[in-house]
Structures are given as C-alpha cells and as structure tokens.
Amino acid sequence: MDVFVVGSCRVHRPLRWAQDNGLVRIANGNCHWFTHSARECLQYLDVLDGREIPAELFDLVVGTGNVKPDTTSMIFDLASSPHEVSVVEISTHKQLRYRDWHLHLDQFRIKSRELGLHPDILSDRLKVPLGSRNGNFLREFEMPHFYRDLFVETTLTMQTDDELFLDLIEIGERISGPIVFVDHFNVPRDDGMRFPERDRLTRTLRNYAASSGDLVYETAPAIMRHGQQAALVDVNHYANGFEPVVAAEMLGAIDDLARGRGRILTFALEGLRQA
C-alpha cells in the first residue's frame, strides 16, 4: 500500500519502520520535512506544487536533516502520485510566522541560541503585536540584518478551533483520497491532567473527521495500554522500541479507512500484533 505522509517524527518514524519491513511504501519519502501545524501542512503542499522557499529561510522552514540543504524547491505531483491513503499529523495550534512563511519552531529556537538570544526572552517578544514592536532589544547583539528583521517581525500565535477546522477542510480538499489524521499525545501529565491544547486539538480533529468521512488515529490509547514509561521518551517523542507497536496501530487505522484495499495488510498486521 502506498501512503502519502505529512507530519513530524511521530508519524514518519513508525511508518518508515513499516516501510523498511515491507508493509507500506511512503509515496513522498524522498520529498518531505517535518511539519506540526495545519498551516505548515498547507505550506508543504504549496512547496510540492512549486512554491520556492527563499534560500535564507530554508532551514527555518524545513528544519535540518530532512532534505538536502542545497534544495530550495521541490515539485511533487500529488494528484498523479500513486497513493491509496494519506496520513496527516496535526500536533499543535501554534503558528510561528515570518511574513508569508510559517517557520519550524525548534529550528527557530536553535538559530536564536546560535545568535546569543535566549529562546524564552525571544518567545515573550514574539507575542507582542507587530505594531508595538521595535528592535531595541537586539542592540547588544551582533547579527546580519536579515536576522534582525526576522526576530522583530516573526509572530507566535495560537489558532482557534474554528480556524483549525477551516484549515482541515482545505487540507481535505487539496489531498485526494481518504485521510487518516493523527493527533498529539493526548495523555495525562504527572498531575493527572491533560494538556489543554492537545485535548482541544483531538476534539477538533474528531469533529472534522465526523463531518468529512475521514478518520482520526488517536495516539493516547496505545500509549496508555503499554504505559507511558514504555511508550515515550518524553511528552513529545516515542521510545525507539515502541515504533513497531505504533506502526501496527496506525496501519490498522489506515486499513480500516482503505477497507477492501487493505486485505493483505491486515494479515501482516495480525502477525505484528502477535509478535
């Protein structure tokens, strides 16, 4: 089965494991980077359609280590690419934006540290409305003019549930065929409470899937069945040895959505579950 995949390591790593074990083929495996928000997903689709990433923004848009560093544009014909199902992870309402581009938050933090800015101080600045900002806080730092503009003009905002829902509609319109949406780890914290943003995210994905006929693979049940100590390295990452479990669960959701087209895959999954 050919699968088109958009998201972070939380979907790419298990599905790469499944690909390495002959269960699926990732249709866009040579043409991807990690995304987290719905807007980043839509931006990724724009780039596949031919939108060119400015060279100075490349690492900040795609992160590092996921594509060749000398590549500033990639064209991938999604409409004609063979894939039966798409897997799209949406893991945050956060939007980090510089002008017309949505940036990779972790890479933005890395760059700020390289230039001597503490990420927490910068994070506070990102929430100040653009009209009320100035670059005075950067006076003591030596950096290229581009980064001064970047740190002054970049904004960090949170989507509303309604805004996310509208983005999900657009994603559904632009990606042909059935979609399995994947949420973030909506599991209890040490204090027994869930992360409020992740809880809202899961509910919004459920509401959209109920109206669209797509499906949501919720990450929490598998984690809770096996225990967070066995399943997770931290609140954002799976443990390495847990990838086969996640792959089996995720491919089960894909199989449910694809139905008749996944009969052989189902037998393979039964072998995984018994292992």
C-alpha angles and dihedrals in degrees: 000000000000115000129190108215131198123172144060135307087288090075103021097054097051092043092047087054088051090049092049088053094051098251100116142358118230103225094204097035094129095043112052147092132192117279131181112179131055090245090054088051091053090047090052089054089050091055091048086054090056107273108148121229111224109248093235091054098042100102091040092054101041104023117225133292097029102088137013110288093226092058114100098166135029127188119202121170101224093177094059098031112110109246131136100195136016125218113205121181118201109185106164148029089213119115121194106190136179112184105304097347133086111218135215104254097209092049090048089055091048092052092048090053091049089056094047100257118133107232093223093055091046091047090060090051092051091063094056111101111257093241091059097050136100135171097244092113089063097055095101094050126087110218141134116278091247092063092048089057090044095053093044097046103037115103132200114206139159121236118230117236089252092053090050091049090054090050090051089054090053092048090051091051094049099044111065121221132015120335132207107205117205125205132206122266100292094187131133119274123227089277091056094249126115124237103266094218093051091048091052090047094053092048092050092050090050091050092050094046091050090057098040103042091240123123137243121218103206112207098204102075095060091045092050093046092054097033128252093257091060097038105041139050089194138336091290107037139058120233112253095244092052095067095093090054092049091045092053092048094045094046088049088059091047090050092050090053096043091043111172093023092062103056096117090044090056092060090049090051092052088058090051093050091052093049 
